[in-house]
Amino acid sequence: MISKDQLVAKILENFPDAKVLATDLTGGGDHWQLSVTAKEFEGLSMVQQHQLVYKALGSWVRKEIHALTLNTKAT
């Protein structure tokens, strides 16, 4: 189970100036809605932005996170 603080910290490790909003959709720490606004997304497609977030989360996506809804945008 991943906490909201852990998830936000993991994103901020990779996107230090990002604005991050994480919502645990079920209360179990494995279904998340994540909104990330970051300068690193500038000029990237939505798919590329999402790929960067998945890369930042690493093995969590395959192990601890069962479902993830992403909303991303550039600053």
Z-matrix of the N, CA and C atoms (Angstrom, degrees):
N
C 1 1.455
C 2 1.530 1 109.13
N 3 1.308 2 115.15 1 132.49
C 4 1.458 3 121.76 2 179.58
C 5 1.528 4 108.82 3 -106.15
N 6 1.315 5 116.65 4 136.02
C 7 1.460 6 120.36 5 177.56
C 8 1.532 7 109.69 6 -86.71
N 9 1.307 8 114.70 7 161.80
C 10 1.465 9 120.73 8 176.95
C 11 1.525 10 110.07 9 -57.94
N 12 1.321 11 117.14 10 -44.33
C 13 1.465 12 121.36 11 -178.96
C 14 1.524 13 111.74 12 -62.08
N 15 1.332 14 116.88 13 -40.24
C 16 1.462 15 120.51 14 178.19
C 17 1.527 16 110.99 15 -63.94
N 18 1.318 17 116.07 16 -43.31
C 19 1.456 18 120.90 17 -178.52
C 20 1.525 19 111.08 18 -64.81
N 21 1.313 20 116.58 19 -46.14
C 22 1.467 21 120.58 20 179.02
C 23 1.535 22 110.08 21 -63.26
N 24 1.317 23 117.27 22 -43.09
C 25 1.466 24 120.94 23 179.62
C 26 1.524 25 111.37 24 -61.13
N 27 1.326 26 116.88 25 -40.09
C 28 1.465 27 121.10 26 179.77
C 29 1.526 28 110.96 27 -63.42
N 30 1.321 29 116.58 28 -41.68
C 31 1.465 30 120.20 29 177.87
C 32 1.529 31 110.27 30 -65.86
N 33 1.326 32 116.79 31 -43.41
C 34 1.465 33 120.42 32 -178.45
C 35 1.525 34 112.96 33 -68.00
N 36 1.332 35 118.48 34 -23.56
C 37 1.462 36 121.25 35 173.79
C 38 1.526 37 110.10 36 -60.94
N 39 1.316 38 116.09 37 -36.76
C 40 1.461 39 121.94 38 -175.89
C 41 1.520 40 113.36 39 -95.65
N 42 1.320 41 116.92 40 -26.71
C 43 1.464 42 123.15 41 -179.59
C 44 1.523 43 107.96 42 -132.15
N 45 1.343 44 117.48 43 76.44
C 46 1.469 45 122.09 44 -169.79
C 47 1.530 46 115.95 45 -55.86
N 48 1.326 47 117.83 46 -32.38
C 49 1.457 48 120.28 47 -176.99
C 50 1.528 49 112.92 48 -100.04
N 51 1.311 50 117.08 49 11.21
C 52 1.462 51 121.30 50 -175.76
C 53 1.521 52 111.97 51 -71.04
N 54 1.315 53 113.92 52 154.21
C 55 1.459 54 121.48 53 168.32
C 56 1.520 55 105.29 54 -100.05
N 57 1.332 56 116.22 55 124.30
C 58 1.462 57 121.01 56 -173.51
C 59 1.519 58 109.93 57 -126.99
N 60 1.318 59 115.15 58 132.66
C 61 1.458 60 121.58 59 174.05
C 62 1.518 61 107.04 60 -127.27
N 63 1.322 62 116.93 61 119.05
C 64 1.459 63 121.89 62 -179.79
C 65 1.522 64 109.23 63 -117.31
N 66 1.319 65 115.74 64 131.87
C 67 1.460 66 121.93 65 179.12
C 68 1.516 67 108.93 66 -125.89
N 69 1.330 68 115.76 67 123.49
C 70 1.459 69 121.69 68 175.83
C 71 1.531 70 106.97 69 -80.82
N 72 1.320 71 117.40 70 110.72
C 73 1.462 72 121.29 71 -171.61
C 74 1.522 73 114.23 72 -74.89
N 75 1.345 74 117.80 73 -23.50
C 76 1.469 75 119.70 74 -176.68
C 77 1.520 76 113.68 75 -121.76
N 78 1.328 77 117.00 76 -10.02
C 79 1.462 78 120.02 77 -177.11
C 80 1.520 79 113.41 78 85.54
N 81 1.333 80 116.82 79 -0.55
C 82 1.460 81 120.94 80 -178.42
C 83 1.513 82 114.58 81 -98.96
N 84 1.338 83 117.46 82 -3.72
C 85 1.458 84 121.01 83 177.90
C 86 1.513 85 114.73 84 76.66
N 87 1.342 86 117.42 85 15.02
C 88 1.461 87 118.59 86 179.79
C 89 1.533 88 113.79 87 -129.47
N 90 1.330 89 117.37 88 -2.03
C 91 1.467 90 123.04 89 174.73
C 92 1.525 91 107.32 90 -123.52
N 93 1.328 92 116.55 91 112.36
C 94 1.457 93 120.73 92 -172.15
C 95 1.514 94 112.81 93 -125.44
N 96 1.326 95 114.37 94 147.19
C 97 1.466 96 122.34 95 165.81
C 98 1.515 97 105.16 96 -112.27
N 99 1.322 98 116.19 97 126.53
C 100 1.451 99 121.31 98 -173.76
C 101 1.519 100 109.72 99 -129.18
N 102 1.330 101 115.70 100 125.25
C 103 1.467 102 122.02 101 175.14
C 104 1.520 103 107.57 102 -114.06
N 105 1.333 104 115.38 103 125.91
C 106 1.465 105 120.37 104 -177.91
C 107 1.526 106 108.65 105 -131.65
N 108 1.322 107 115.73 106 124.74
C 109 1.457 108 122.17 107 173.71
C 110 1.520 109 106.60 108 -115.18
N 111 1.342 110 116.08 109 120.01
C 112 1.463 111 119.31 110 -174.23
C 113 1.527 112 111.10 111 -147.11
N 114 1.318 113 115.57 112 147.00
C 115 1.465 114 120.64 113 177.91
C 116 1.525 115 111.30 114 -66.71
N 117 1.322 116 117.12 115 -25.15
C 118 1.462 117 121.33 116 -179.84
C 119 1.533 118 112.44 117 -65.08
N 120 1.324 119 117.39 118 -15.34
C 121 1.461 120 122.01 119 -179.37
C 122 1.532 121 112.52 120 -87.19
N 123 1.319 122 117.20 121 -6.94
C 124 1.462 123 121.33 122 -178.15
C 125 1.524 124 111.35 123 -55.37
N 126 1.323 125 116.40 124 127.29
C 127 1.456 126 122.10 125 177.20
C 128 1.521 127 115.25 126 79.19
N 129 1.327 128 117.15 127 2.07
C 130 1.462 129 120.89 128 -179.28
C 131 1.525 130 110.69 129 -100.37
N 132 1.315 131 115.73 130 149.99
C 133 1.464 132 120.09 131 174.26
C 134 1.529 133 109.11 132 -71.90
N 135 1.316 134 116.47 133 166.09
C 136 1.462 135 120.76 134 178.38
C 137 1.532 136 110.09 135 -59.19
N 138 1.326 137 116.85 136 -41.15
C 139 1.469 138 120.60 137 179.55
C 140 1.527 139 110.12 138 -61.26
N 141 1.328 140 117.48 139 -44.82
C 142 1.460 141 120.99 140 179.29
C 143 1.527 142 111.29 141 -64.10
N 144 1.329 143 117.24 142 -38.98
C 145 1.459 144 121.18 143 177.10
C 146 1.526 145 110.18 144 -61.50
N 147 1.317 146 116.10 145 -46.19
C 148 1.466 147 120.52 146 -179.69
C 149 1.522 148 110.87 147 -64.51
N 150 1.314 149 117.49 148 -37.72
C 151 1.460 150 120.76 149 177.46
C 152 1.522 151 111.22 150 -61.15
N 153 1.320 152 117.00 151 -39.16
C 154 1.470 153 120.23 152 177.62
C 155 1.525 154 111.43 153 -63.89
N 156 1.324 155 116.53 154 -40.08
C 157 1.469 156 119.94 155 178.73
C 158 1.529 157 110.15 156 -66.45
N 159 1.327 158 117.10 157 -45.46
C 160 1.462 159 120.43 158 177.83
C 161 1.531 160 110.75 159 -59.12
N 162 1.322 161 116.65 160 -41.50
C 163 1.467 162 120.35 161 178.17
C 164 1.530 163 110.39 162 -62.73
N 165 1.329 164 116.73 163 -41.65
C 166 1.464 165 120.97 164 179.50
C 167 1.529 166 111.55 165 -62.50
N 168 1.326 167 116.58 166 -36.87
C 169 1.466 168 120.58 167 -179.13
C 170 1.522 169 112.72 168 -78.78
N 171 1.323 170 116.34 169 -19.10
C 172 1.465 171 120.91 170 174.40
C 173 1.517 172 114.00 171 55.30
N 174 1.315 173 115.89 172 -133.36
C 175 1.467 174 122.19 173 -175.03
C 176 1.522 175 113.08 174 -67.48
N 177 1.323 176 117.97 175 -16.73
C 178 1.466 177 119.46 176 177.67
C 179 1.525 178 111.19 177 -56.78
N 180 1.338 179 116.56 178 -35.64
C 181 1.462 180 120.46 179 -177.60
C 182 1.527 181 110.34 180 -66.03
N 183 1.284 182 117.56 181 -33.52
C 184 1.466 183 120.83 182 -178.68
C 185 1.517 184 112.61 183 -87.82
N 186 1.313 185 117.54 184 -21.27
C 187 1.466 186 119.81 185 -173.22
C 188 1.527 187 112.78 186 -114.83
N 189 1.307 188 117.88 187 -65.80
C 190 1.458 189 121.61 188 -171.97
C 191 1.528 190 114.49 189 -83.66
N 192 1.328 191 117.51 190 -30.64
C 193 1.470 192 120.61 191 -177.19
C 194 1.522 193 108.96 192 -98.65
N 195 1.317 194 115.70 193 118.29
C 196 1.465 195 120.66 194 -179.41
C 197 1.519 196 111.69 195 -87.17
N 198 1.332 197 117.37 196 -36.86
C 199 1.471 198 121.94 197 -179.95
C 200 1.523 199 108.62 198 -141.33
N 201 1.348 200 114.99 199 139.86
C 202 1.465 201 120.41 200 -178.42
C 203 1.518 202 109.63 201 -141.34
N 204 1.311 203 115.31 202 122.57
C 205 1.463 204 122.11 203 173.53
C 206 1.525 205 106.81 204 -104.62
N 207 1.331 206 116.36 205 124.69
C 208 1.463 207 120.68 206 -176.29
C 209 1.522 208 111.39 207 -113.76
N 210 1.315 209 114.99 208 137.88
C 211 1.451 210 123.67 209 168.01
C 212 1.533 211 105.18 210 -128.19
N 213 1.327 212 116.11 211 118.06
C 214 1.450 213 119.93 212 -179.15
C 215 1.514 214 110.51 213 -128.58
N 216 1.339 215 115.22 214 151.70
C 217 1.455 216 120.17 215 173.58
C 218 1.504 217 109.44 216 -161.13
N 219 1.328 218 115.09 217 157.88
C 220 1.454 219 121.24 218 178.69
C 221 1.517 220 110.26 219 -83.33
N 222 1.323 221 116.40 220 153.01
C 223 1.458 222 120.19 221 177.60
C 224 1.513 223 110.19 222 -80.17
